[in-house]
């Protein structure tokens, strides 16, 4: 059996945080983990693991724009909330130096 990748380890840590610190239910945690995996996959390499230190507001907005074109408005609102949560986790765990959750734009109704 292969060891978990750095991406999966980070997503698992995020899921544990969602459960223990945020008190989210298992189906919600799964949804948030899937969104985190989709976002973080862009920054994962076999050699370096997941390079979240280099994340910028431009990266965040790029992901938000791509998701807005890919999913319905209702799903998009969920993605924005899920991304803010992930970015808050990364900042609170000192994995990113800047509170990038504030870079996530609001969703127009």
C-alpha positions in Angstrom: 0.0 0.0 0.0 1.3 3.4 -0.9 1.7 6.1 1.8 -0.7 9.0 1.6 0.5 11.9 -0.5 1.3 15.2 1.0 -1.9 16.5 -0.6 -4.0 13.8 1.1 -2.3 14.3 4.4 -3.1 18.1 4.3 -6.7 17.4 3.3 -7.0 14.8 6.1 -5.6 17.4 8.6 -8.1 19.9 7.3 -11.0 17.4 7.7 -9.9 16.7 11.3 -9.9 20.4 12.0 -13.4 20.8 10.5 -14.7 18.1 12.8 -12.9 19.0 16.0 -12.7 22.7 15.8 -15.7 23.7 13.7 -18.0 20.8 14.7 -19.1 20.0 11.1 -21.0 16.8 10.3 -19.3 14.1 8.2 -21.2 14.9 4.9 -20.2 18.5 5.2 -16.6 17.7 6.0 -16.5 15.5 2.9 -17.8 18.3 0.7 -15.2 20.7 2.1 -12.4 18.2 1.7 -13.4 17.7 -1.9 -13.2 21.4 -2.6 -9.9 21.7 -0.8 -8.5 18.8 -2.8 -9.7 20.5 -6.1 -8.0 23.8 -5.1 -4.8 22.4 -3.6 -4.2 19.9 -6.5 -2.8 22.8 -8.5 0.0 23.3 -5.9 1.0 19.7 -5.3 4.1 18.1 -6.7 5.7 14.7 -6.1 9.0 16.3 -5.1 7.9 19.2 -2.9 4.5 18.1 -1.5 2.0 20.9 -1.4 3.5 24.3 -1.8 0.9 26.5 -0.1 3.4 29.1 1.1 3.5 30.6 -2.4 -0.3 31.1 -2.6 -1.4 34.6 -3.6 -4.6 36.5 -3.9 -4.3 36.0 -7.7 -4.3 32.2 -7.2 -7.5 32.5 -5.1 -9.3 34.7 -7.5 -8.3 32.5 -10.4 -9.8 29.5 -8.8 -12.9 31.4 -7.9 -13.4 32.5 -11.5 -12.8 29.0 -12.8 -15.4 27.5 -10.4 -17.9 30.2 -11.3 -17.8 29.1 -14.9 -18.0 25.4 -13.9 -20.8 25.1 -11.4 -24.3 26.5 -10.8 -24.8 29.7 -8.7 -25.9 27.7 -5.7 -22.9 25.4 -5.9 -20.7 28.3 -6.4 -21.8 30.0 -3.2 -20.9 26.8 -1.4 -17.4 26.7 -3.1 -16.7 30.2 -2.0 -17.6 29.3 1.6 -15.5 26.1 1.4 -12.5 28.0 0.0 -12.7 30.7 2.7 -12.7 27.9 5.3 -9.7 26.2 3.8 -7.7 29.4 3.6 -8.6 30.2 7.2 -7.3 26.8 8.2 -4.1 27.2 6.3 -3.5 30.6 7.9 -4.4 29.5 11.5 -2.0 26.5 11.1 0.8 28.9 9.9 0.9 27.2 6.6 0.4 30.4 4.7 1.8 33.8 5.8 -1.2 35.9 4.8 -4.9 35.6 5.6 -6.0 34.9 2.1 -9.6 34.2 3.1 -10.1 37.9 2.7 -9.1 37.7 -1.0 -12.2 35.5 -1.8 -14.7 37.9 -3.4 -18.3 37.9 -2.3 -20.9 36.2 -4.5 -23.5 38.4 -6.1 -27.0 37.1 -5.7 
